[in-house]
Every structure is written in structure tokens, then in C-alpha cells.
Amino acid sequence: SLPKVETVVFSEDGSVTNNTIFFYFQYLPYIFVLILFVGMAPILVLQNEKDMKARTDVSCLPSKSRSFQSFLAGGLLALCIWIAFVVVALILFGKDFFNARVYLAMANSFVFVVFSVAITLLVSVFAPNENMVNILANVIGLSMSFLCGVFVPQSMLSEKVLAVAKFLPCYWYIANNDMLSGASSRVFETKFFWQCIGIQALFAVAMFAITFSFSRARKRAQ
């Protein structure tokens, strides 16, 4: 009879790690984008409607202050969502949660939720109505998920698809998560991890900058 073989993955400190937790983190990009689009974007679109905007413009609160408060509200909502999913992970995985690589996966997911806020703000500025927001939520969420390796492992995607995916922040999120879980052939490198984090952060900064610039340009045109 064949000998029984048990496969385990050892962390850097020699303890056994449950790799299932990294599958949990793998699907968070799609969830974050959908939740923020559905929960936050419709409110922002409503605020940008002509009649609503005219009412708020006559208030004593400066425009910059209103924009800053909207940004803080979106950030607080995203933080609460991120904390909620971290707590769920803690409940589901128990002691396996307390691992250095899991902490890095948490940092990776936090940066992506910041990007999710940024792209939600950007879409809310351009989207004319709530129906368009729902359409864009599915298009952006599903396209990033299929192209970047959320639903289909990056190892199974063609080189051409991956070449396109590299222009999306979700690719770098999954690249990090795969490296942490051992799902990719890449050995863990601290430099590469922070490089992926930095690229995601740059995407978020770019989204915030475009949103701010377009909002100012539209206000001057009115």
C-alpha cells in the first residue's frame, strides 16, 4: 500500500500555518470594491446632483470642508469594513491568525481597501446616476477579479492577460497574497512585498488626484 503523506506549510518560526486563511484574503478585493460601490457611491452621486448640490452650496459650510468631510466619512466606512473582515478572519481561523505572514496579508488588504475608496470616489464623480454606479461596480469588480487572479489563479492565466493585469492594482495585491501563501513560485522577499504595496498605494493616490482635479474643474465650469 502507498504510504500516507501529509503536507504542511511551515512559517518562518517553525510553526504550522493554515494556508486556508490566504484564500480568505484572496477574495477580499472583489468584496471591498462591491461593498464600497454599493454602500458609498450612491450617496456621493446623490450629493453631486444639480438640485442637491445647489442646496448644499448655499450653506455656511465651505466647499473644501464638505469635500474633506465626505472623504473622512468614506475612509471611516472603509476602515470599519476592513476591521469587520479582519475580526471575521480571527473568529474563523483562531490561533492560525496569529502569524507574521498573516499580518502582512492584513497590511496588503488594508492598502487595497484604501484604493477601493479612491476608485469609489472617482466613479461617484463621473457616474450620472445610481444605476450607472451598479453597472460600473460589476464591470470593475469582475474584470479586475478575472484578469488579476482573484477568481482564476495567476499561474493559470496567459502571459498576455498578466501583461494587461499589471496595469491594475489587484494584480499586485494577488501577487503579494500568492507569495505569502506559497501559491506562487516566488520565494518570499520583503523588497517585492513592499514594492507591491507601493504600487497599490500609487494607484490610490492617482485616483484621489484625478477625483480632486475633476471636481475642481467641474466647479469652476458651473
N, C-alpha and C positions, 0 to 999 in steps of 0.2 A: 504494500500500500504506500501511497505517496505521503511524505512527511507533512505535518501541519506547519504552515508558515504564517506567522503573524507579522504584519507590517506596522511599524510605529515610527513616528517622527519625533526626533529629539530636539529640544530647544538648545540654546547656547549654554544654559546652565545644567544640561543633562536631564531635565525633567521631560516627561512625555506630554506632548501638546495635541489637543483635539483639533485637527485641521478643519472640522466642520464649521468652526467659527469664522473662518475666512470665506467660506461660501456665503455665510450670512452677510458679511461686509461687501461681498461682490455685487449683490443686488441693490445696495443702498443708493447708488447714483440714480437709477431709474425711479426709485421710490421718492427720493428727495426732490427731483425735478417735478414729478407729477403732483406731489403734495403741495409744494410751494406755488406751482402754477395754478392749481385749483383753489387753494386757500388764500393766496395773497393777490395774484394778478387781477382777478375780477374787481376787487376793491380799488386797486390803483387805477384800473381802466375807468371805473365809475367816477373817481376823483378828477380824471382828466377830461371828462365830458364837458362840453361847452357851458351848459347851464350850471352844472355843479362847480366848475372852475370859476365862473363869474361870481357865484355866491361867496366862495372862499376868498376870492381876491379882494373883496370889499371889507374883509375882516381886518382887525388891527394887528394880526399876526403876520410878520414879514414872510415873503415867499421863500427865502432861504431857510427860515426857521421851520416852515411847513415841510419843505423837502427833507431837511435834516431829521425831523421827527418821523416822517414816513420811512426813511432809511433805517432809523433806530428800531421802529416797530417791526420792519421786515427782518432785521437782524435778530431781534429778540424772539420772533416767531421761529426763525430757523434754528436758533440756539435751543429752544425748548424742544423742537422736533428731534434735533440731534441727541440731546440728553435723553429723551424718551427711548430712542432706539438703542442707545448705549445701556440704559437700565434694563431693557428687554434682553439684550445680549448677556448681561450679567446674570439675569434670572435663568436664562436658558442654559448657559454653559457653566455656571458656578465657578469652581476652582480653576477651570481651564481658561477663564477670562483673565486671570492674573498672570500675565506672561509678557515679556518685553516686546515681542513681535506683535502681540495684540494691541499694546499701547501705541505702537507705530501705525497699526491699521486704523486705530481711532483717530490719530492725527491726520492720516490720509483722508478719512471720511469727513473730518471737520473742515479741511480746506475745500473739499468738493462741495460741501453744503454752502460755503461762502460763495463759491462760483454759482451755485444754483440760485442764490438770492440775486446775484448780479444779473444773470440772464433773465430772471423773472422780472426784474425792474426794467430791463431793456425791452422785453416783449410788451410789457404793460404800456410803455410809451408809444410803441408803434401800432399795437393792436387796436382796431377801431371799436370792437365790442367783445362781450364775454364769449360769444360763440367762436370767434376767431381765436381767443385765448385757449379754449378747449382743443381746437384743431391743432394749434401750434404745440400744445403740451404733448399731444400724442405723436406728432411728427418729430419733434426734437427729442423727446424721451425715447421713443422706439428706434429712431435712426441711430442715435448715439449708442444705444444698448446693443443693437445688432452689429454695427460697424466696429465697435471698440472692444468687444469681448465680454460684455455682461451676460448675454444670453448664449452666445457661442464662444467657446474658449479661443483666445488669440492664437493658440497653436494650431487651430483648425482653419483659420482664416488665411486667404491667399495674400501674397506679398503686395499686390495692388490694393487690396482692401485695407491692409495695415498701413500702407503709404498714405492713403486718404485719412485713415483714423488718427494718424499722428497730428493732424491739424485740429483735433478735438481733445479737450481736457480729460474726457472719460477714458481715453486710451492710456494716458499716463497714470490715472487712478488705478486701472486694472493691471497695468504693468507692475506697479508697486505691490498691489494685493497678491498677484501671482508670485512675485518674488518672495514675499513674506511667507506665503503658504507652501512654497516649494513646487507650485504647479508649473512654473516655467523652468527652462534650463539655466537661467541666470542665477548664479550664486549671490547670496545677499551682499550688497555693497551699500554702505552708508551714503557714499557720494551719489550713487544713482538714485537712492531713495529721496534724498533732498533735492536732487535735480528734478525729479517728477513732481515733488511738492511745489517747487518754484515755478514750473511751467503752468501748473494748475492755478497758482496764485496770479501769474501774469495774465492768464485768460480772464480771471475775475476782475483784475484792475482795468483791463481793456474794456470789459463790458460796462463797468462803472463809468469810465471816462466817456464812452460813446453815449451812454444814457444822459450824463450830465451835459455834454455838449449839445445833444439834440434838444434837450429840454430848454436850455438857454436860447438856442436858435429859434425854437418854436415860440417862445415867449416874446422874443424881440419882433417876430413877424406878426404877432397878433396886435 
